[in-house]
Amino acid sequence: MTARRDYILDLAYRECENNELVGARAAKISSLIRRNIPMLPGCVVPVSAFYDFLHKHTIVAEFTRLLEQTDLRDPQKLRKVSATIKKKILSSKIPEEISKAILAEYKTRSGLIHQPTLILTASYVHPISIASYPFSYSTIKQGETNLLIAVREIFASLFSEEQIRFRMEKKLGQFDIGVAILIQKMIDVDRSGIVFSTSPRNKKSIIIETVYGFH
């Protein structure tokens, strides 16, 4: 497998149906695409890129040291640890092999050469011991430089105060949760919406919420 395939995967690839590789959100979209259900095309930066980034910059070792020295039950200390680790991630350079793979995919995709607006969404990879991971993070960017900034922002999102506290309360290791990144091209729409397959009030009904513009 080439470096590009290691660090960027088309959502149409069978590998993208693997939750442990791309997270539940991306895996679900990949499954729908492979069943020929119309979805926004895109690609995913797998969780391996996240862990390789952390190890490249010794973030795992640094964060582990901070955890050992800090009582995270103290809100002020937790806030300080979160700010420290996020600053480290946001200021660290993405390894060349990862950034090259992402930018090569960006340039070669049909239409992307014109620097469209992209939606980047965190797709969390969590152990089966928890049914779901109740956090989300999305950002909208345009251009190569901003694309790589967004990647670091999503990596850093995993170390918010709320997420650190959640993992601590659930007795999870702070690195038991990883994050893949779903990248899709934003489209111009007149109307958009969300379909809920089951209504909480009537199990035999569905709910469709619509708005003008992008939901």
Disulfide bonds with the S-S distance in Angstrom:
none
